[in-house]
Amino acid sequence: MNAPLISRLKVAGYAASAFGRRALAGAGLAPARPPVGIVIERADWAIRWWGTFTAEAANRIAPGTAWTTTDPAALTSGVVEFGSQYQWVAWGRFLSPRCRFVTTFFHGKPEDGPEVAAHIARFLETVPRLDRIVASASLVRERLLSWGVPAGKIVQIPIGCETDRFLPPTPEQRREARARFGIRDREIVIGSFQKDGVGWGDGAEPKPVKGPDVFLAAVARLAKDLPVFVLLSGPARGYVKSGLDRLGVRFAHDYAADRDALARLYHALDLYLVTSREEGGPMALMESMASGVPVVSTRVGMAPDLIRDGETGALVAVDDVEAIATRARELLALPAHAAALKVAAREAVKVADWSVVGRRHLEEVWRPLMAGQG
């Protein structure tokens, strides 16, 4: 293979493709890595999904731009984006100063506890080394500014959603999803698909920032006079499961094997509750809105950016159990209003489609840094 052709392959990004790798290997050259490396977590959960889908969406626009890794030490040049500020604080000081550094900062505030407060203090010490900080929500962006982070370093880009995968169910899909868990005809199915226990085991110890105690208290109020069934997904749900057992509320827990299986779980729902005290998204907020599931959410993460109260969902104050139950009843009691809300919610969440998120990372974060700007 001649040198001009090899050069064109590299410039076009084909060095990251299967064809490019074979072609360069045939020429006796190691394939070039894409210029943007994204550090994701090993766990098959939010940060891994975020990095994978962001890279895939950007690469559809500009092939060969980004790749993901769980090994930060493999990144020695180019743009390096950490999917979590915790990863950045742990690894950033060890990486080459030739890199241009980016990190997400999706959630966290000193009020969340002494460990989080100490982490944020360490994070703020590293801000001079960062070229960009990606915040998913207005709440987090304003928080970073209040801590003295320069506005020019902050880019607000939402966490994404596969709006072509998370879709409102057909009547048959809804019947199948409910039949799978033995849900009765009159039962109202409330969803909670998150990780709200400590660690990756049974999750008997709750994570207070995720509000599992608030979730149980709200369900208890609703179950007093409504036939409530709770559908759970995600790891470490032991605290909530034990609580539902104590309440005598019927439930099922299904840790979806893949994203398609997760999408099918939403087909069974009548309502989704976000009862957290702190969030970056959550991803379930966008997935519910895309799936035609009404959401009642505390004012955390991206909820105030996506939910117009009463139009695309319901917003309540953090820790306000009574308001969560009241707004849930309102949505369940007005099916005509809920139908219009579902349509409006799906339209509103399109700003967080992964195609939009990938393009924004490409155009607003990576390309300026690759060009030496900022």
Order of alpha helices (4+ residues) and beta strands (2+ residues): alpha-alpha-beta-alpha-beta-beta-alpha-beta-alpha-beta-alpha-beta-alpha-beta-alpha-beta-alpha-beta-alpha-beta-alpha-beta-alpha-beta-alpha-alpha-alpha-alpha
